Amino acid sequence: MANLTLVPVTLRQANAFVAEHHRHHRPVAGHKFSIGCQKDGALVGVAIAGRPVSRYLDDGFTLEVTRLCTLGDRNACSMLYAAAARAAKSMGYHKIITYTLDTENGASIRAAGWHCTGQAGGLRWTGVRRPAFDQSPAQMKLRYEKLL
């Protein structure tokens, strides 16, 4: 049985993986850093971390995992969430957050030591700056966080 290992990846590599494998999100425009997970020399997952999407949470000390995508290898998700939290802490961040759809169970995030803070946001973007098309499924999200 092959072991999972963490590897550095560029935003371009991470976004290409997301574009090919993510179930409901597109690649992101920017990031602070990205982390990959590989097995037998092949990339099997990525985490992309950046500034919080919500301007109300963008205090300079909070980081958001804006995308996490794996091929389903056991422990890959929790390994990436834990690695993102360690990296954020090393960079001086105080908190790291992420969101899931309310239909996802969040077991991998909880296994990495994060906790659910409840529902967040609405079904879709509203207001004059809303995108022309939905960028994620129109359903409620759950916010997870880890204090660093």
Buried (B, 14 or more C-beta within 10 A) or exposed (E): EEEBEBEEBEBEBBBBBBEEBBEEBEBBEEBBBBBBBBBEEEBBBBBBBBBBBBEEBEEEEBBBBBBBBBBEBEBBBBBBBBBBBBBBBEEEBEBBBBBBBEEEEBEBBBBBEBEBEEEBBEEBEEEEEEEEEEEBBEEBBBBBBBEB
